[in-house]
Amino acid sequence: MLKKCFTEAGFTVYTAETCDEAIKLAYQYHPDCFLFDYHFGADTIAPVCLFIRNHDRLKHAPIVMLSGDAEQAVDSYDSCQVDIFLEKGGSCYEILAAMKRLLRRAEAVSGLVRGSDLTLDSKNMCILRAGKPDVSLSPEQFRFFSVLMERSQRFVGEEEMCRQVFAADCTEAKRKALNMVAYRLRIKLGMQLARRIKSSKVFGWVYMQPRNRHKCEPTAQSSSFLS
C-alpha cells in the first residue's frame, strides 16, 4: 500500500525485507529518504539507521520510523537517530506529507536544487542523476545551470544571467563570457542533456524539462526512498 502511494506521488521506491538487503540498496542507490518499520524481520532497523548516519552521502537523508508500539519512540530517536517517529494506523497520505516536509528541510540545508531526473548539489558543484554524481561543473557553469533549473520553462535574459553568474552588469565583455559559459556547459552536459537548454537572441536562455513518459519516474517534487 505504501509503495503504491509513494509511487503514484512520483517517488522511485526501493523495498527491502532484511537489514542486509536494506544496507545493500542504500549503498547502491543513495536514496533521498528512508521509511522504516522499527522491527525488520527478526531484528530492529537500528543497524541500517547507523549505517545511514555514518555514510557521507546519506547521513543527512530524512528517516521516518513506523511502529505499532509508542514506547519504541525514544529508542528510535536516540539509537536510530530518526527524524520522525509515527505510530502505525495513520493514512499513507499523512506519512507522505511528513516525508515531503522533511525532504524540503533537508534540501534547504544540503543546498540541493531538484528538477525532475536531475539534482544540483551546490556544495560539490555537480549534477546528480539517480542520486549519484554525473557531471562536475565550474562555478560559473554551475550558477548558470542552477538559475535555469530554478526558473525551469521560463526564459532568463542576459542582464539577469550576468548578475547571477558574474555578479556584474552585462557589458559586452561579460556578454561574450556568458556565451562562452553556455557553450562550454553544453559540451560538458553532453548531447542528451544539452538539448534541454534553449536560447533566444531576444529572450535569453531557458531550461526545458522533458515530459515524464512513465508514471514511476520522479517528478519535480519527488525523490527516491527506501522502505
FENGI-V282080 format. One record per pair of residues at least 4 apart in sequence whose ideal C-beta (glycine too) atoms are under 7 Angstrom apart, sorted by the first residue. I is the first residue (numbers start at 1). J is the second residue. D is the distance in Angstrom with one decimal. If there is no record, write none. Layout:
I/J/D
I/J/D
This chain:
1/5/6.4
1/92/6.0
2/6/6.2
2/35/6.9
2/92/5.4
2/95/6.9
2/227/6.1
3/7/5.9
3/13/5.0
3/15/6.3
3/227/6.6
4/8/6.2
5/9/6.6
5/92/3.8
5/93/7.0
5/96/6.0
6/11/4.2
6/13/5.2
6/96/6.4
6/225/6.7
7/11/6.2
7/13/5.5
7/216/5.8
9/96/5.7
9/222/6.3
10/218/5.7
10/219/3.6
10/221/6.6
10/222/3.4
11/218/6.8
11/222/4.9
11/223/6.0
11/224/6.4
11/225/5.8
12/216/6.3
12/218/5.7
12/224/4.1
13/225/6.3
13/227/6.2
14/25/4.9
14/29/5.8
14/31/6.3
14/224/6.9
14/226/4.8
15/227/5.2
16/21/4.0
16/22/3.9
16/25/5.5
16/226/6.6
17/21/6.0
17/41/6.4
18/22/6.9
18/40/6.8
18/41/5.1
19/23/6.4
19/40/5.5
19/43/5.4
19/45/6.9
19/47/5.1
19/48/5.2
20/24/6.4
21/25/6.4
22/26/6.2
22/48/4.6
22/226/6.3
23/27/6.2
23/48/5.7
23/51/5.1
24/28/6.3
25/29/5.8
25/226/5.6
26/31/6.4
26/51/6.7
26/52/6.2
26/58/6.3
26/226/5.8
29/130/6.9
29/131/6.0
29/224/6.4
30/57/5.3
30/58/6.2
30/131/3.6
30/132/6.2
31/61/6.7
31/131/6.6
31/224/4.7
31/225/5.0
31/226/4.4
32/61/6.1
32/103/6.4
32/131/6.7
32/223/3.5
32/224/5.4
32/225/6.2
33/61/5.6
33/62/4.5
33/99/5.7
33/102/6.6
33/103/5.8
33/223/6.0
33/225/4.3
34/52/6.5
34/61/6.1
34/63/4.6
34/64/7.0
34/225/6.2
34/226/5.1
35/64/4.9
35/95/7.0
35/99/6.8
35/225/5.9
35/227/4.6
36/40/6.8
36/45/4.5
36/48/6.9
36/63/6.7
36/65/5.6
36/66/6.9
37/45/6.8
37/66/5.2
37/67/6.9
38/44/6.1
38/45/6.0
38/65/5.8
38/67/3.9
38/72/4.9
38/76/6.3
39/44/6.2
40/44/6.5
40/45/4.6
45/49/5.9
45/80/6.4
46/50/6.3
46/79/5.3
46/80/5.2
47/51/6.5
48/52/6.6
49/53/6.3
49/63/6.1
49/80/3.9
49/81/6.0
49/82/6.6
50/54/6.2
51/55/6.3
52/58/4.7
52/59/6.7
52/61/6.3
52/63/6.6
53/59/5.3
53/81/5.0
54/59/6.7
55/59/5.7
60/106/5.7
60/109/6.6
60/110/5.5
61/106/6.8
62/83/4.8
62/99/6.8
62/102/3.6
62/103/6.1
62/106/5.4
63/82/4.4
63/83/5.5
64/82/6.8
64/83/6.6
64/84/5.0
64/86/6.4
64/95/6.7
64/98/6.1
64/99/5.8
65/76/4.4
65/80/6.5
65/82/4.3
65/85/4.9
65/86/7.0
66/86/5.5
66/88/5.6
67/72/4.6
67/87/6.6
67/88/6.5
68/87/6.8
68/88/4.5
70/87/5.7
72/76/5.7
73/77/6.5
73/85/4.3
74/78/6.0
75/79/4.9
75/80/6.9
76/80/4.9
76/82/4.8
76/85/4.7
77/82/6.1
77/85/6.5
83/102/5.4
84/98/5.5
84/102/6.6
86/90/6.2
86/95/6.3
86/98/6.7
90/94/4.3
90/95/6.5
92/96/6.1
93/97/6.3
94/98/6.5
95/99/6.4
96/100/6.4
97/101/6.4
98/102/6.5
99/103/6.3
100/104/6.6
101/105/6.8
102/106/6.1
103/107/6.1
103/223/5.8
104/108/6.6
105/109/6.6
106/110/5.9
107/112/4.5
107/114/6.8
110/123/7.0
111/121/6.9
111/122/3.6
111/123/5.1
112/119/5.5
112/120/6.6
112/121/6.0
113/119/6.9
113/120/4.1
113/122/7.0
113/146/5.6
113/149/5.7
113/150/6.1
114/119/5.2
114/220/6.5
115/149/4.3
115/152/5.8
115/209/6.3
115/220/6.2
116/209/5.3
116/218/6.3
116/219/6.5
116/220/5.4
117/129/6.4
117/217/6.8
117/218/6.2
118/127/5.7
118/129/6.2
119/128/4.2
120/127/6.1
120/145/7.0
120/146/5.2
120/149/6.2
121/126/5.2
121/128/5.7
122/146/7.0
125/136/6.7
125/137/5.4
125/139/6.4
125/142/4.4
126/133/4.8
126/135/6.3
126/136/4.6
126/137/6.5
127/134/5.1
127/135/4.3
127/137/7.0
128/132/6.2
128/133/6.0
128/134/6.3
129/134/4.2
131/224/6.3
135/188/6.0
135/189/6.2
137/141/4.0
137/142/4.2
137/145/6.5
137/188/6.6
138/142/6.8
139/143/6.4
140/144/6.3
140/165/5.5
140/181/4.9
141/145/6.2
141/181/5.9
141/184/6.5
141/185/4.5
141/188/6.7
142/146/5.9
143/147/6.5
143/164/5.9
143/165/4.8
144/148/6.8
144/161/6.9
144/165/5.2
144/181/5.3
144/182/6.5
144/185/5.9
145/149/6.2
145/185/6.1
146/150/6.2
147/151/6.3
147/156/5.7
147/161/6.5
147/164/4.8
148/156/6.4
148/197/6.5
148/205/6.0
148/206/6.8
148/207/3.7
149/207/5.5
151/156/5.5
152/207/5.1
152/209/5.2
153/206/6.8
153/208/6.6
153/209/6.6
154/206/6.5
155/200/6.6
155/203/3.9
155/204/5.1
155/205/6.8
155/206/4.6
156/160/5.5
156/161/5.2
156/204/5.1
156/205/5.6
157/161/6.7
157/203/6.6
157/204/4.0
158/162/6.2
158/170/5.1
158/175/6.0
158/178/6.5
158/204/5.5
159/163/6.9
159/170/4.8
160/164/6.3
161/165/5.8
161/178/6.0
161/204/6.3
161/205/6.7
162/166/5.4
162/168/6.1
162/169/6.6
162/170/3.8
162/174/5.0
162/178/5.9
163/167/6.4
165/178/6.3
165/181/6.4
166/174/5.7
168/174/5.8
170/174/5.3
170/175/5.7
171/175/6.9
172/176/6.7
173/177/6.4
174/178/6.1
175/179/6.7
176/180/6.6
177/181/6.5
178/182/6.6
179/183/6.3
180/184/6.2
181/185/6.1
182/186/6.5
182/199/6.9
182/205/6.6
183/187/6.8
184/188/6.3
185/189/6.2
186/194/3.9
186/197/6.2
189/193/3.9
189/194/4.6
190/194/6.3
191/195/6.8
196/207/5.7
196/208/5.4
196/209/6.9
196/210/6.8
197/205/6.3
197/207/6.0
198/205/7.0
198/206/5.1
198/208/5.7
199/205/5.1
200/204/6.4
212/217/4.6
212/219/6.4
218/222/4.6
218/223/6.4
218/224/6.8
